[in-house]
Amino acid sequence: MLGSCAPGPAPGTQPAPEPAPEAAPPPEPIPGVEPPSDASAEPEIRVGLAVGVRSATVGGGARLVVTDPAGSRLAEIPAGERWQLGNPGVGITATSPAGGSSSPTDAMVVAGAAADDPVEVNGRSYRGLVQVLRAAGGITVVNRLPMELYLQGVVSAEMGRRSLAEHEALRAQAVVSRTYAHRNLRRWKAQGFDVYASVSDQVYGGLAAETPEGREAVRSTRGWVLTWGGAPIDAFFYSTCGGRTAEGTEVFRAANRAYLRSVADVDERGIAYCAISPRYRWREEWTAGALLATLRRTLPEVSGTPAARVTAVRDVRVAYRTASGRVGELAVGLPGEEVRIDAPRVRNVLRTPKGELLRSSAFDLTVTSAGHAVTRLVADGGGAGHGVGFCQWGAVGRSRAGHDYQRILAAYYPGARLDRFY
């Protein structure tokens, strides 16, 4: 996600066959792209696993070593034990199950005794090492590892298990996720890391999220990044476009990019490539009570309208649509006034009766009224996510149709180049 992209939920969970023993060969040369270099400049990335929490657990299947940033040993965690990390006010400490604690320190590093041993944080295993930083109210736990190992924990977490016919979609996601990561290095520098491990940036599931086909997708596209003017692009992505992507500025005011254009995402028969998505078409319904309760929660936060003025809902209508057919402005009629909600905030205002973000802003409304009040509201919509850039389910459909990952990427980011950074 999403200025960050908000990636949609993983497109699928069907099992995929094991890949061939050998990784796919490097991409064929692309016109206008420099040939790959043997020189490696792969960066390290820092991933915020737990930010500003009171405590976290750390352990692993192998022995771990705890040091301060200078490398002085503070403690050793035996294989199979889980210790608690916290900041009791005097500094960060690691506490054993028996109650013994390490000396307090301003920062802490936890790593496997052997170079390839993973570190377990809150029950999930991660490659690389873990850094623990002091934060307001507690600690921040950061996973530091090489970029390509990070991507192995992202691709299948974002895309799910994929069949052999869908591997080009995984390769496309690998390039998109690598581009996003390069573009956003040091984004959260003030907090001590580069990217979140969640949809605040892109989903990173660590070692448990890796799959054979996901690892192959990362290996076979190693170092390849989408660029514009020599710099990584804003590689926005999401679950399902519904048949047409959105212009960048429809959702992100600052995203006036030539490669973030609204494009039809349909085959030669006019069928959307993402029609296979379970989120391709959807419906949400609100009773009078549910709608009023929703707007009492959302309008004050999103528009500044005091909750005391949300006493009844007179009308809900689409004030205008964007070029891609999405809701560009929503008008909510209240007693004595009409509140206008612009495109970036529509999904936050018209949340579902369960309080969830509306799947997309591509929807039609059916309003039932009685006595100048809405008694029932129905939204019939399509797609999931903001709709800008790379459509994950569309990529799966294109892969099934025989498109390679270069063609898939060219469809969603027209005019962007593929360059190999390392």
Secondary structure, 3 states (H helix, E strand, C coil): CCCCCCCCCCCCCCCCCCCCCCCCCCCCCCCCCCCCCCCCCCCEEEEEEEEEECEEEEECCCCEEEECCCCCEEEEECCCCEEEEECCCCCEEEECCCCCECCCECEEEEEECCCCCCEEECCEEECCEEEEEEECCEEEEEEEEEHHHHHHCCHHHHHCCCCHHHHHHHHHHHHHHHHHHHHCCCCCHHHCCCEECCCCCCCCCHHHHCCHHHHHHHHHCCCEEEEECCEECCCCEECECCCECECHHHHCCCCCCCCCCCCECECCCCCEHHHHCCCCEEEEEEEHHHHHHHHHHHHHHHHCCCHHHCCCCCEEEEEEECCCCCEEEEEEEECCEEEEEEHHHHHHHCCCCCCCCCCCCCEEEEEEEECCEEEEEEEEEECECCCECEEHHHHHHHHHCCCCHHHHHHHHCCCCEEEECC
